Amino acid sequence: MAEIYHDGPLKGQASITILVNANAVKWLEHASKETGYSLDRLAEISVEEAALQYAKTAKLMEAGE
């Protein structure tokens, strides 16, 4: 389930609930121990990186952004 906030202090942000497969959970747990980041933060980073990569691939960003 996803909710995009259209106004207020969270404007432009989204809250997303995801189910992560068992193998990915194992990798995230290992990464959490190595980095000190929570599973939530690692998932957030993964989503942001995927969105950034898509934006670059689809040429949605200006050079230097």
N, C-alpha and C positions, 0 to 999 in steps of 0.2 A: 504494500500500500504506500502511496506517495501523496504528500500534501505540499503544494507550493504556496508560499505566503505572498500575497499580492499587496499587502500594506502592513503598517506597523513596524516595530523595530526589527523584525525578521524579513522585511520586504525583499523579494528576490531569492530568498533561500528556500530550501526544501527539506522536509522530513521524510525519510524513506525507511520502510521496514523491509529487510531482506532475509532470505533463508540461504545460508552458505553451506555448500556441500562438505561432507566429512573430510575429504582430503585437503580442501582449502582451509578448513578449521585447523588441521594439524600444522599446516604451513604458517598460518597466522599466529598460532600459539608459539611456534618456534621463533618467528619474527618478533613477537611481543617480548619474549625472554631476552632476545639479542638486543633489541632497541630500547626497551623500557616503555614503549607505547602500548596503550590499551588496544584490545581488539577493535573497539569502536573507532579509535583514532586511525588505526591501520586501514579499516574499511573506508573511512572518510577520505584518507589519502588516495586509496585505490580509485575511488569514484572520481575524485578531482583530477587525477592523472589521466584516467580514461577520457574524461570530458575534454581536457586540454589536448590530448592526442587527436581526438576526433575533430576538434576545432581547427587544428593545424592541417590535418589531412583534407578536410572539407574547405580549406582556405577561408574560414570564417573570421580569422584574425588578421590584423594588419601586421606588416613586418615590424619587428621590435616589441610586440606586445608580450 
